[in-house]
């Protein structure tokens, strides 16, 4: 996962055509369809998803960018425009302010590429003024529009800022195989509003090649080539705002090279390497079983296009856990869907990246890559090499430029530009590749901090964050004067009344705390712990969902997990644990904080830091959350509950070896109680949550028990009169039966089926009894033809469960499944018991008498042959 997407050459055009066909079908659904169509909403949603994935895939769009496919992409652009215009009442396209273009469009036979490009450019004007959700437009529609606007046929027009035309820009327009506009003059780019429109389009559309990246880079740099001589104060202020905007755009352009699997593509997520690392427990047998279960949960949620679960394998920082949630399409990017911000990459990632780039020989680099490097770093290096990008030269240019602005404490640089430059340094430091770049960062920001007024809260917190990051990377903890300034800076930020300053202080402190803690950094930990006590223990418990609140809880969990041995007061640790337990139990907890807390608690459980008494308390809390709270709270609580189950039972040191099921009687009893909780959770859950739980339940049962120990419980749940999800339990039943067969327990399984038959024949209504028995027989069958009928059978009772009679198809399937089971019996006593059970329930004309007749008929046929 994460490598550049590849497709078989002969399949590329077919898949691209299929995506365009989906758009044509979408247009037909709204324009040409005359009568109502059942399931039309589902068809529309499926078409949008197919088109969105098609135009997000760089392999497919590269093929569509060829001149030979101009007709296809023009048709797609017209189709999405027509769909938006018809489906969204009141949606209007604004006029495009380019007279020559409008005149060409009025000709009898205008170029299809020109017409389509104009439609896309006009759509982007609307989307630039409001988000798709505010316009009532599905997110997939915006994705398709952006994907089409990126194509070579249209990009020259769609990337142009419309306001420039109103201000007198009249470029040379050429329309051959693609639309081409001449470059925009530098004096127009110095207009703040024009520049804003350009930057929005650059950020939205990204870039598709090295040439386009370099063109974008140079066009932004041209804004900076302006002399300040003979300018009024108002002109200098306007120029400062434009310069700050360009600096932000340049740093964003560089940071997008962190995107995987292909940089420059909208929808590709920026590489995020969390400060939390996976625990050794996850490499053990139980840990691998837990990871498999958690991955299955996430895959199921991905398939449903909704994420309400906890992250797996420390994939994100805890404060970002909630950003994984919410309804969205899961694209091809392997990186978690999170926002960009401080803590984007960990200290270990930066250090490893520096070591990789500073290795002298290729052999040394190869050996390092094979042992120590994060996978995503290797993939990013491959992608940059494939794209032909040289980000190092861009970084060197940025350093030279900012060195001039920040010289002598930035005395000659406007504050707006100075602030943007410091922000850009912190951002681009995520892609620094040399230690001397961090040395420059440390020296420059340190000098600026000495002379800049401390009353500037924004600059002070930025300097604190940047210096802490540089000090942590360089490991210069021996500079006592610098560390003392760091301590005072962090302390000042944490005491600030502004939330953004406290957040920056926590991020800066966490960079330092990621260094091996020595006596020099102990004061930083003490400051952070006192801050946590002041805001969470002594003051009111934070229930906010702002970034500072989530960051505060994330820092708390990081300290408990990694630095608890350095906290002198053991009572404080206990109080912090109780604080977490009490807060997560509050019924008014906002979802972002709920997800953050459960993620942190799960990490503590997996790390083995939750003691026995605390573990029992945590399991009780998770049980209450699973069975009594709103449905949206169920899945995260189940993940925490499962983590407690797997982490609290041996073996825990059998790396790579699959642990055997539990056989200890006392432990079996305890585990059975926890399994009862899971079954109760299925019973109480709504259909979506119950479906997910039923999918993972068989694997959890098999991980801890021999199949013979749980068959009875699963059968009891399946035939329970109050069971609201019989089809889901039928699926669980089948999986356990399959496991019993795999464990050579076919005889035990047969006995359980025979013992349970009277319970089924007494069920009412008759149609439901027949359905249950059919599921029962097919689940126990070894006949592959009957096994293939199981998915078809599962949801048949919905149409007949309230009827006293059964359909011919249901009766026939019941007789086939029952007869198949009967003739698998090898013991005469078992066959007699089978016949007696159905004879006691048989009446003339009912399905049981049909089954007995089928068995008798097949017996006669076997005897005659």
Secondary structure, 3 states (H helix, E strand, C coil): CCCCCCCCHHHHHHHHHHHHHHHHHHHHHHHCCCCCCCCHHHHHHHHHHHHHHHHHCHHHHHHHCCHHHHHHHHHHHHHHHHHHHHHCCCCCCCCCCCHHHHHHHCCCCCCHHHHHHHHHHHHHHHHHHCCHHHHCCCHHHHHHHHHHHCCCCCHHHHCCCHHHHHCCCCCCEEECCCEEECCCCHHHHCCHHHHHHHHHHHHHHCCCCHHHHHHHHHHHHHHHCCCCCCCCHHHHHHHHHHHHHHHHHHHHHHHHHHEECCCCCCCCEECCECCCCCCHHHHEHHHHHHHHHHHHHHHHHHHCCEECCCCCCCCCCHHHHHHHCEECCCCCCCCCCCCCCCCCECHHHHHHHHHHHHCCCHHHHHHHHHHCCCHHHHHHHHHHHHHCCCHHHHHHHHHHHHHHHHHHHHCCCCHHHHHHHHHHHHHHHHHCCCHHHHHHHHHHHHHHHHHCCCCCHHHHHHHHHHHHHHHHHHCCCCCHHHHHHHHHHHHHHHCCCCHHHHHHHHHHHHHHHCCCCCCCCHHHHHHHHHHHHHHHHHCCCCCCCCHHHHHHHHHHHHHHHHCHHHCCCHHHHHHHHHHHHHHHCCCCCCHHHHHHHHHHHHHHHHCCCCCHHHHHHHHHHHHHHHHHCCHHHHHHHHHHHHHHHHHCCCCCCCECCCCCCCCCHHHHHHHHHHHHHHHHHHHHCCHHHHHHHHHHHHHHHHHHCCHHHHHHHHHHHHHCCCCCCHHHHHHHHHHHHHHHHHCCCHHHHHHHHHHHHHHHHCCCCHHHHHHHHHHHHHHHCCCHHHHHCHHHHHCHHHHCCCCCCCCHHHHHHHHHHHHHHHCCCCCHHHHHHHHHHHHHHCCCCCHHHHHHHHHHHHHHHHHHC
